[in-house]
Amino acid sequence: MPGSFGHLATRFFDYLRATPLADEDKDTVMSILTAEEAQMFFDQSQKDQAHGFDAALVVLESGRSTEEILRAALLHDVGKRNAGLGVLGRVVASVLIKLGLPLTKRFKLYRDHGLVGAADLEAAGSPSLVVEFARAHHSSRPSVLSEEDWALLQSADVPSNARLARRRR
């Protein structure tokens, strides 16, 4: 799951800088997601909600957004909520994962958040594109996603791109 140590440092500072969603942003999320998906989204930390929303803004700015792609951007990290880790726990988990050291149960849940989130989304009846992006967003493109949609969602998941999209809003 983790990238380079530089990427991890960027994620760390982006996590610290993230601000809670405004009420109008929460309303936007509610208008896109099903009730069960919205529950999962809002069960995330405020920082993860902000990241998902910012990823959706990148998708919107692209001019190629569809409801499914927006839902995939919003929900790709929902599996992280099951680990219940704060910023320091995430740092420790990421370093342990990067170094290939043993993990606690919660750190494994964090590492496997794509698989965990995909299972939750599948159980909620989310479309296969949404489920498969959650499952594979740290690996390779699943066949259900076109190369263009994959590239867009991957770009949306880059914190600096997402942060810029919010600033332009």
N, CA and C atoms as a LAMMPS dump frame, in Angstrom:
ITEM: TIMESTEP
0
ITEM: NUMBER OF ATOMS
507
ITEM: BOX BOUNDS ff ff ff
-5.0000000000000000e+02 5.0000000000000000e+02
-5.0000000000000000e+02 5.0000000000000000e+02
-5.0000000000000000e+02 5.0000000000000000e+02
ITEM: ATOMS id mol type element x y z
1 1 1 N 0.803 -1.203 0
2 1 2 C 0 0 0
3 1 3 C 0.843 1.262 0
4 2 1 N 1.803 1.448 0.922
5 2 2 C 2.498 2.733 0.929
6 2 3 C 3.415 2.895 -0.268
7 3 1 N 3.595 4.143 -0.652
8 3 2 C 4.521 4.461 -1.725
9 3 3 C 5.888 4.753 -1.131
10 4 1 N 6.584 5.666 -1.759
11 4 2 C 7.908 6.052 -1.279
12 4 3 C 7.771 6.794 0.052
13 5 1 N 8.9 6.951 0.739
14 5 2 C 8.852 7.703 1.99
15 5 3 C 8.467 9.163 1.726
16 6 1 N 8.844 9.696 0.568
17 6 2 C 8.429 11.048 0.2
18 6 3 C 6.917 11.148 0.061
19 7 1 N 6.324 10.131 -0.583
20 7 2 C 4.864 10.077 -0.728
21 7 3 C 4.203 9.983 0.647
22 8 1 N 4.783 9.172 1.527
23 8 2 C 4.227 9.027 2.87
24 8 3 C 4.282 10.352 3.624
25 9 1 N 5.385 11.088 3.475
26 9 2 C 5.503 12.391 4.141
27 9 3 C 4.454 13.354 3.602
28 10 1 N 4.242 13.349 2.291
29 10 2 C 3.225 14.22 1.693
30 10 3 C 1.846 13.867 2.224
31 11 1 N 1.536 12.559 2.27
32 11 2 C 0.242 12.125 2.809
33 11 3 C 0.058 12.572 4.252
34 12 1 N 1.125 12.473 5.041
35 12 2 C 1.074 12.855 6.45
36 12 3 C 0.689 14.335 6.592
37 13 1 N 1.374 15.2 5.87
38 13 2 C 1.101 16.633 5.993
39 13 3 C -0.248 17.007 5.377
40 14 1 N -0.635 16.337 4.309
41 14 2 C -1.965 16.573 3.75
42 14 3 C -3.045 16.166 4.743
43 15 1 N -2.814 15.061 5.44
44 15 2 C -3.771 14.601 6.444
45 15 3 C -3.923 15.645 7.548
46 16 1 N -2.793 16.186 7.995
47 16 2 C -2.842 17.186 9.062
48 16 3 C -3.528 18.474 8.614
49 17 1 N -3.374 18.854 7.349
50 17 2 C -3.927 20.105 6.835
51 17 3 C -5.398 20.009 6.446
52 18 1 N -5.903 18.816 6.278
53 18 2 C -7.279 18.655 5.792
54 18 3 C -8.264 19.303 6.758
55 19 1 N -9.277 19.943 6.175
56 19 2 C -10.304 20.604 6.977
57 19 3 C -11.641 19.866 6.805
58 20 1 N -12.497 19.944 7.82
59 20 2 C -13.803 19.269 7.718
60 20 3 C -14.624 19.821 6.551
61 21 1 N -15.53 19.002 6.062
62 21 2 C -16.406 19.426 4.979
63 21 3 C -17.404 20.474 5.467
64 22 1 N -17.661 21.436 4.609
65 22 2 C -18.707 22.422 4.881
66 22 3 C -20.07 21.745 4.717
67 23 1 N -21.099 22.345 5.279
68 23 2 C -22.443 21.765 5.184
69 23 3 C -22.865 21.576 3.731
70 24 1 N -22.558 22.533 2.862
71 24 2 C -22.954 22.401 1.452
72 24 3 C -22.208 21.239 0.787
73 25 1 N -20.976 20.976 1.213
74 25 2 C -20.23 19.841 0.676
75 25 3 C -20.842 18.522 1.154
76 26 1 N -21.265 18.497 2.403
77 26 2 C -21.939 17.306 2.931
78 26 3 C -23.23 17.043 2.161
79 27 1 N -23.962 18.113 1.844
80 27 2 C -25.192 17.972 1.056
81 27 3 C -24.888 17.414 -0.333
82 28 1 N -23.796 17.855 -0.928
83 28 2 C -23.387 17.345 -2.236
84 28 3 C -23.11 15.852 -2.153
85 29 1 N -22.374 15.441 -1.134
86 29 2 C -22.075 14.015 -0.939
87 29 3 C -23.373 13.224 -0.821
88 30 1 N -24.298 13.731 -0.013
89 30 2 C -25.576 13.035 0.193
90 30 3 C -26.367 12.911 -1.101
91 31 1 N -26.195 13.867 -2.014
92 31 2 C -26.938 13.819 -3.275
93 31 3 C -26.342 12.824 -4.272
94 32 1 N -25.113 12.397 -4.034
95 32 2 C -24.425 11.479 -4.947
96 32 3 C -24.511 10.031 -4.474
97 33 1 N -24.387 9.824 -3.181
98 33 2 C -24.298 8.469 -2.627
99 33 3 C -25.655 7.934 -2.19
100 34 1 N -25.753 6.603 -2.147
101 34 2 C -26.931 5.979 -1.552
102 34 3 C -26.865 6.196 -0.042
103 35 1 N -27.941 5.939 0.644
104 35 2 C -27.962 6.122 2.096
105 35 3 C -26.902 5.259 2.782
106 36 1 N -26.759 4.013 2.346
107 36 2 C -25.781 3.119 2.971
108 36 3 C -24.35 3.557 2.659
109 37 1 N -24.11 4.003 1.433
110 37 2 C -22.786 4.51 1.076
111 37 3 C -22.465 5.78 1.86
112 38 1 N -23.457 6.663 2.002
113 38 2 C -23.249 7.9 2.757
114 38 3 C -22.91 7.594 4.21
115 39 1 N -23.549 6.583 4.773
116 39 2 C -23.236 6.191 6.149
117 39 3 C -21.771 5.773 6.254
118 40 1 N -21.305 4.965 5.301
119 40 2 C -19.893 4.557 5.298
120 40 3 C -18.988 5.776 5.137
121 41 1 N -19.349 6.668 4.213
122 41 2 C -18.533 7.859 3.967
123 41 3 C -18.403 8.692 5.24
124 42 1 N -19.513 8.954 5.909
125 42 2 C -19.483 9.812 7.094
126 42 3 C -18.995 9.084 8.344
127 43 1 N -18.852 7.757 8.286
128 43 2 C -18.214 7.008 9.37
129 43 3 C -16.694 7.137 9.319
130 44 1 N -16.172 7.658 8.214
131 44 2 C -14.733 7.894 8.099
132 44 3 C -14.333 9.081 8.969
133 45 1 N -13.035 9.209 9.215
134 45 2 C -12.548 10.407 9.896
135 45 3 C -12.853 11.62 9.023
136 46 1 N -12.931 12.778 9.633
137 46 2 C -13.174 14.005 8.867
138 46 3 C -12.083 14.216 7.822
139 47 1 N -10.867 13.813 8.144
140 47 2 C -9.752 13.965 7.209
141 47 3 C -9.957 13.069 5.987
142 48 1 N -10.417 11.851 6.188
143 48 2 C -10.661 10.948 5.057
144 48 3 C -11.877 11.401 4.247
145 49 1 N -12.876 11.955 4.93
146 49 2 C -14.004 12.528 4.2
147 49 3 C -13.523 13.644 3.28
148 50 1 N -12.66 14.514 3.806
149 50 2 C -12.139 15.629 3.01
150 50 3 C -11.346 15.107 1.814
151 51 1 N -10.538 14.066 2.015
152 51 2 C -9.763 13.507 0.909
153 51 3 C -10.687 12.937 -0.166
154 52 1 N -11.699 12.189 0.225
155 52 2 C -12.639 11.624 -0.741
156 52 3 C -13.392 12.715 -1.492
157 53 1 N -13.809 13.743 -0.767
158 53 2 C -14.519 14.849 -1.408
159 53 3 C -13.593 15.58 -2.388
160 54 1 N -12.364 15.816 -1.964
161 54 2 C -11.413 16.492 -2.842
162 54 3 C -11.128 15.661 -4.09
163 55 1 N -11.063 14.339 -3.927
164 55 2 C -10.882 13.465 -5.091
165 55 3 C -12.065 13.603 -6.045
166 56 1 N -13.27 13.707 -5.492
167 56 2 C -14.46 13.891 -6.335
168 56 3 C -14.411 15.236 -7.061
169 57 1 N -13.844 16.257 -6.424
170 57 2 C -13.701 17.555 -7.09
171 57 3 C -12.779 17.462 -8.304
172 58 1 N -11.703 16.68 -8.195
173 58 2 C -10.805 16.481 -9.337
174 58 3 C -11.59 15.845 -10.484
175 59 1 N -12.404 14.856 -10.161
176 59 2 C -13.227 14.19 -11.171
177 59 3 C -14.188 15.2 -11.812
178 60 1 N -14.844 15.998 -10.997
179 60 2 C -15.773 17.006 -11.531
180 60 3 C -15.066 17.991 -12.45
181 61 1 N -13.9 18.443 -12.051
182 61 2 C -13.143 19.399 -12.871
183 61 3 C -12.723 18.819 -14.217
184 62 1 N -12.613 17.5 -14.284
185 62 2 C -12.146 16.862 -15.519
186 62 3 C -13.152 17.006 -16.654
187 63 1 N -14.408 17.23 -16.301
188 63 2 C -15.457 17.276 -17.313
189 63 3 C -15.875 15.895 -17.774
190 64 1 N -15.346 14.858 -17.169
191 64 2 C -15.659 13.476 -17.56
192 64 3 C -16.346 12.71 -16.428
193 65 1 N -16.952 13.424 -15.532
194 65 2 C -17.536 12.748 -14.384
195 65 3 C -18.844 12.052 -14.746
196 66 1 N -19.007 10.909 -14.148
197 66 2 C -20.277 10.193 -14.164
198 66 3 C -20.612 9.915 -12.702
199 67 1 N -21.84 9.541 -12.439
200 67 2 C -22.206 9.246 -11.051
201 67 3 C -21.336 8.136 -10.474
202 68 1 N -21.071 7.094 -11.243
203 68 2 C -20.26 5.985 -10.729
204 68 3 C -18.831 6.415 -10.447
205 69 1 N -18.251 7.229 -11.317
206 69 2 C -16.872 7.673 -11.092
207 69 3 C -16.811 8.596 -9.879
208 70 1 N -17.805 9.448 -9.711
209 70 2 C -17.856 10.3 -8.519
210 70 3 C -17.97 9.454 -7.26
211 71 1 N -18.819 8.447 -7.299
212 71 2 C -18.975 7.565 -6.139
213 71 3 C -17.673 6.831 -5.84
214 72 1 N -16.97 6.4 -6.883
215 72 2 C -15.685 5.716 -6.69
216 72 3 C -14.675 6.652 -6.035
217 73 1 N -14.632 7.902 -6.485
218 73 2 C -13.699 8.872 -5.902
219 73 3 C -14.027 9.13 -4.429
220 74 1 N -15.298 9.301 -4.137
221 74 2 C -15.708 9.576 -2.756
222 74 3 C -15.426 8.404 -1.818
223 75 1 N -15.584 7.184 -2.305
224 75 2 C -15.617 6.009 -1.426
225 75 3 C -14.365 5.138 -1.448
226 76 1 N -13.355 5.492 -2.21
227 76 2 C -12.232 4.565 -2.409
228 76 3 C -11.488 4.201 -1.127
229 77 1 N -11.512 5.037 -0.108
230 77 2 C -10.772 4.756 1.136
231 77 3 C -11.667 4.379 2.317
232 78 1 N -12.937 4.049 2.082
233 78 2 C -13.838 3.789 3.216
234 78 3 C -13.383 2.627 4.087
235 79 1 N -12.578 1.742 3.557
236 79 2 C -12.082 0.63 4.367
237 79 3 C -11.187 1.072 5.511
238 80 1 N -10.591 2.254 5.42
239 80 2 C -9.718 2.75 6.487
240 80 3 C -10.475 2.969 7.787
241 81 1 N -11.774 3.215 7.694
242 81 2 C -12.548 3.502 8.905
243 81 3 C -12.568 2.305 9.842
244 82 1 N -12.404 1.101 9.292
245 82 2 C -12.439 -0.12 10.1
246 82 3 C -11.199 -0.284 10.972
247 83 1 N -10.093 0.352 10.592
248 83 2 C -8.86 0.246 11.373
249 83 3 C -8.885 1.178 12.577
250 84 1 N -9.604 2.284 12.482
251 84 2 C -9.715 3.208 13.602
252 84 3 C -8.391 3.82 14.029
253 85 1 N -7.51 4.101 13.075
254 85 2 C -6.205 4.667 13.405
255 85 3 C -6.204 6.179 13.226
256 86 1 N -5.586 6.861 14.151
257 86 2 C -5.332 8.287 14.002
258 86 3 C -4.073 8.485 13.185
259 87 1 N -3.631 9.715 13.117
260 87 2 C -2.49 10.038 12.259
261 87 3 C -1.222 9.303 12.7
262 88 1 N -0.948 9.226 13.996
263 88 2 C 0.269 8.548 14.436
264 88 3 C 0.198 7.046 14.184
265 89 1 N -0.96 6.454 14.4
266 89 2 C -1.125 5.034 14.097
267 89 3 C -0.919 4.75 12.625
268 90 1 N -1.388 5.652 11.769
269 90 2 C -1.201 5.492 10.325
270 90 3 C 0.266 5.6 9.939
271 91 1 N 0.971 6.514 10.599
272 91 2 C 2.402 6.652 10.327
273 91 3 C 3.123 5.356 10.703
274 92 1 N 2.85 4.858 11.894
275 92 2 C 3.504 3.624 12.343
276 92 3 C 3.144 2.472 11.41
277 93 1 N 1.866 2.341 11.09
278 93 2 C 1.427 1.264 10.193
279 93 3 C 2.133 1.365 8.843
280 94 1 N 2.193 2.565 8.279
281 94 2 C 2.81 2.75 6.966
282 94 3 C 4.288 2.397 6.979
283 95 1 N 4.989 2.788 8.029
284 95 2 C 6.419 2.467 8.129
285 95 3 C 6.61 0.959 8.282
286 96 1 N 5.801 0.332 9.129
287 96 2 C 5.906 -1.123 9.303
288 96 3 C 5.609 -1.858 8
289 97 1 N 4.584 -1.404 7.286
290 97 2 C 4.246 -2.02 6.004
291 97 3 C 5.396 -1.846 5.03
292 98 1 N 5.913 -0.633 4.947
293 98 2 C 7.008 -0.323 4.028
294 98 3 C 8.237 -1.188 4.32
295 99 1 N 8.503 -1.411 5.602
296 99 2 C 9.673 -2.195 5.996
297 99 3 C 9.408 -3.701 6.027
298 100 1 N 8.155 -4.108 5.798
299 100 2 C 7.813 -5.525 5.788
300 100 3 C 7.852 -6.169 7.161
301 101 1 N 7.58 -5.387 8.19
302 101 2 C 7.611 -5.899 9.563
303 101 3 C 6.223 -6.396 9.98
304 102 1 N 6.159 -7.19 11.055
305 102 2 C 4.866 -7.73 11.502
306 102 3 C 3.88 -6.621 11.865
307 103 1 N 2.594 -6.909 11.63
308 103 2 C 1.529 -5.937 11.852
309 103 3 C 0.512 -6.45 12.861
310 104 1 N -0.045 -5.531 13.638
311 104 2 C -1.168 -5.871 14.51
312 104 3 C -2.418 -6.019 13.645
313 105 1 N -3.489 -6.476 14.253
314 105 2 C -4.752 -6.637 13.523
315 105 3 C -5.215 -5.309 12.925
316 106 1 N -5.158 -4.229 13.696
317 106 2 C -5.599 -2.921 13.2
318 106 3 C -4.699 -2.424 12.07
319 107 1 N -3.412 -2.67 12.174
320 107 2 C -2.497 -2.255 11.112
321 107 3 C -2.756 -3.066 9.844
322 108 1 N -3.117 -4.331 9.999
323 108 2 C -3.473 -5.141 8.828
324 108 3 C -4.744 -4.621 8.168
325 109 1 N -5.718 -4.211 8.99
326 109 2 C -6.94 -3.625 8.432
327 109 3 C -6.623 -2.357 7.65
328 110 1 N -5.701 -1.564 8.166
329 110 2 C -5.305 -0.34 7.468
330 110 3 C -4.601 -0.7 6.159
331 111 1 N -3.678 -1.635 6.221
332 111 2 C -2.973 -2.072 5.004
333 111 3 C -3.957 -2.585 3.967
334 112 1 N -4.94 -3.34 4.399
335 112 2 C -5.885 -3.993 3.496
336 112 3 C -7.166 -3.184 3.302
337 113 1 N -7.106 -1.875 3.525
338 113 2 C -8.327 -1.064 3.479
339 113 3 C -9.038 -1.141 2.134
340 114 1 N -8.314 -1.357 1.058
341 114 2 C -8.961 -1.483 -0.251
342 114 3 C -9.853 -2.713 -0.317
343 115 1 N -9.326 -3.839 0.151
344 115 2 C -10.104 -5.086 0.158
345 115 3 C -11.285 -4.997 1.121
346 116 1 N -11.023 -4.426 2.293
347 116 2 C -12.072 -4.286 3.314
348 116 3 C -13.18 -3.366 2.816
349 117 1 N -12.786 -2.22 2.256
350 117 2 C -13.77 -1.277 1.739
351 117 3 C -14.56 -1.86 0.589
352 118 1 N -13.873 -2.589 -0.304
353 118 2 C -14.568 -3.21 -1.438
354 118 3 C -15.621 -4.192 -0.948
355 119 1 N -15.301 -4.977 0.064
356 119 2 C -16.278 -5.935 0.607
357 119 3 C -17.483 -5.193 1.197
358 120 1 N -17.218 -4.104 1.911
359 120 2 C -18.31 -3.312 2.483
360 120 3 C -19.181 -2.705 1.384
361 121 1 N -18.532 -2.172 0.357
362 121 2 C -19.269 -1.551 -0.745
363 121 3 C -20.077 -2.587 -1.526
364 122 1 N -19.494 -3.758 -1.727
365 122 2 C -20.209 -4.828 -2.423
366 122 3 C -21.444 -5.24 -1.626
367 123 1 N -21.288 -5.359 -0.31
368 123 2 C -22.418 -5.72 0.55
369 123 3 C -23.506 -4.646 0.518
370 124 1 N -23.104 -3.397 0.268
371 124 2 C -24.069 -2.293 0.201
372 124 3 C -24.713 -2.177 -1.172
373 125 1 N -24.309 -3.023 -2.115
374 125 2 C -24.9 -2.996 -3.449
375 125 3 C -24.337 -1.926 -4.368
376 126 1 N -23.15 -1.44 -4.062
377 126 2 C -22.525 -0.422 -4.913
378 126 3 C -22.175 -1.014 -6.269
379 127 1 N -22.131 -0.178 -7.3
380 127 2 C -21.78 -0.659 -8.636
381 127 3 C -20.371 -1.253 -8.671
382 128 1 N -20.145 -2.171 -9.608
383 128 2 C -18.855 -2.863 -9.675
384 128 3 C -17.695 -1.898 -9.891
385 129 1 N -17.888 -0.82 -10.632
386 129 2 C -16.813 0.153 -10.832
387 129 3 C -16.378 0.742 -9.49
388 130 1 N -17.315 1.075 -8.636
389 130 2 C -17.033 1.646 -7.317
390 130 3 C -16.306 0.619 -6.452
391 131 1 N -16.826 -0.605 -6.443
392 131 2 C -16.233 -1.682 -5.649
393 131 3 C -14.808 -1.966 -6.121
394 132 1 N -14.637 -2.095 -7.417
395 132 2 C -13.323 -2.483 -7.949
396 132 3 C -12.287 -1.379 -7.821
397 133 1 N -12.696 -0.108 -7.891
398 133 2 C -11.704 0.941 -7.664
399 133 3 C -11.262 0.937 -6.209
400 134 1 N -12.183 0.752 -5.276
401 134 2 C -11.792 0.658 -3.865
402 134 3 C -10.815 -0.499 -3.666
403 135 1 N -11.109 -1.63 -4.282
404 135 2 C -10.276 -2.82 -4.125
405 135 3 C -8.874 -2.614 -4.719
406 136 1 N -8.786 -1.955 -5.869
407 136 2 C -7.537 -1.956 -6.643
408 136 3 C -6.821 -0.613 -6.693
409 137 1 N -7.283 0.408 -5.973
410 137 2 C -6.705 1.737 -6.19
411 137 3 C -5.229 1.85 -5.849
412 138 1 N -4.671 0.878 -5.135
413 138 2 C -3.229 0.86 -4.857
414 138 3 C -2.509 -0.223 -5.658
415 139 1 N -3.186 -0.789 -6.641
416 139 2 C -2.537 -1.844 -7.431
417 139 3 C -2.729 -1.567 -8.913
418 140 1 N -3.214 -2.545 -9.641
419 140 2 C -3.348 -2.365 -11.089
420 140 3 C -4.814 -2.25 -11.506
421 141 1 N -5.017 -1.692 -12.68
422 141 2 C -6.347 -1.381 -13.191
423 141 3 C -7.195 -2.642 -13.363
424 142 1 N -8.376 -2.656 -12.73
425 142 2 C -9.309 -3.763 -12.967
426 142 3 C -9.99 -3.59 -14.325
427 143 1 N -10.412 -4.677 -14.917
428 143 2 C -10.992 -4.636 -16.264
429 143 3 C -12.284 -3.828 -16.337
430 144 1 N -12.974 -3.656 -15.224
431 144 2 C -14.237 -2.909 -15.223
432 144 3 C -14.003 -1.408 -15.438
433 145 1 N -12.776 -0.951 -15.269
434 145 2 C -12.446 0.464 -15.457
435 145 3 C -11.681 0.657 -16.76
436 146 1 N -12.131 1.607 -17.569
437 146 2 C -11.396 1.947 -18.783
438 146 3 C -10.063 2.581 -18.39
439 147 1 N -9.124 2.597 -19.315
440 147 2 C -7.83 3.226 -19.038
441 147 3 C -8.007 4.701 -18.683
442 148 1 N -8.94 5.38 -19.363
443 148 2 C -9.17 6.804 -19.107
444 148 3 C -9.763 7.032 -17.715
445 149 1 N -10.752 6.21 -17.342
446 149 2 C -11.359 6.358 -16.018
447 149 3 C -10.354 6.015 -14.919
448 150 1 N -9.553 4.978 -15.164
449 150 2 C -8.517 4.597 -14.196
450 150 3 C -7.532 5.749 -13.995
451 151 1 N -7.061 6.333 -15.09
452 151 2 C -6.104 7.436 -15
453 151 3 C -6.717 8.624 -14.255
454 152 1 N -7.976 8.914 -14.529
455 152 2 C -8.654 10.017 -13.854
456 152 3 C -8.759 9.748 -12.354
457 153 1 N -9.2 8.562 -11.974
458 153 2 C -9.348 8.238 -10.556
459 153 3 C -7.993 8.171 -9.85
460 154 1 N -6.981 7.675 -10.522
461 154 2 C -5.645 7.655 -9.927
462 154 3 C -5.15 9.083 -9.686
463 155 1 N -5.387 9.971 -10.649
464 155 2 C -5 11.374 -10.5
465 155 3 C -5.775 12.027 -9.358
466 156 1 N -7.045 11.681 -9.236
467 156 2 C -7.889 12.245 -8.176
468 156 3 C -7.424 11.801 -6.793
469 157 1 N -6.779 10.643 -6.71
470 157 2 C -6.319 10.115 -5.422
471 157 3 C -4.987 10.726 -4.984
472 158 1 N -4.35 11.5 -5.835
473 158 2 C -3.091 12.16 -5.469
474 158 3 C -3.449 13.375 -4.614
475 159 1 N -3.012 13.389 -3.353
476 159 2 C -3.44 14.465 -2.451
477 159 3 C -3.186 15.877 -2.982
478 160 1 N -2.062 16.119 -3.63
479 160 2 C -1.797 17.482 -4.104
480 160 3 C -2.783 17.896 -5.194
481 161 1 N -3.179 16.979 -6.064
482 161 2 C -4.193 17.291 -7.09
483 161 3 C -5.532 17.608 -6.429
484 162 1 N -5.892 16.8 -5.446
485 162 2 C -7.162 16.99 -4.759
486 162 3 C -7.173 18.301 -3.979
487 163 1 N -6.064 18.62 -3.34
488 163 2 C -5.973 19.865 -2.577
489 163 3 C -6.13 21.077 -3.502
490 164 1 N -5.499 21.028 -4.669
491 164 2 C -5.615 22.127 -5.629
492 164 3 C -7.052 22.28 -6.126
493 165 1 N -7.738 21.161 -6.319
494 165 2 C -9.129 21.219 -6.779
495 165 3 C -9.996 21.936 -5.758
496 166 1 N -9.767 21.7 -4.481
497 166 2 C -10.566 22.365 -3.445
498 166 3 C -10.263 23.857 -3.439
499 167 1 N -8.999 24.216 -3.598
500 167 2 C -8.636 25.637 -3.613
501 167 3 C -9.296 26.378 -4.775
502 168 1 N -9.426 25.717 -5.914
503 168 2 C -10.014 26.367 -7.091
504 168 3 C -11.525 26.497 -6.959
505 169 1 N -12.099 25.752 -6.055
506 169 2 C -13.559 25.738 -5.897
507 169 3 C -14.099 27.023 -5.371
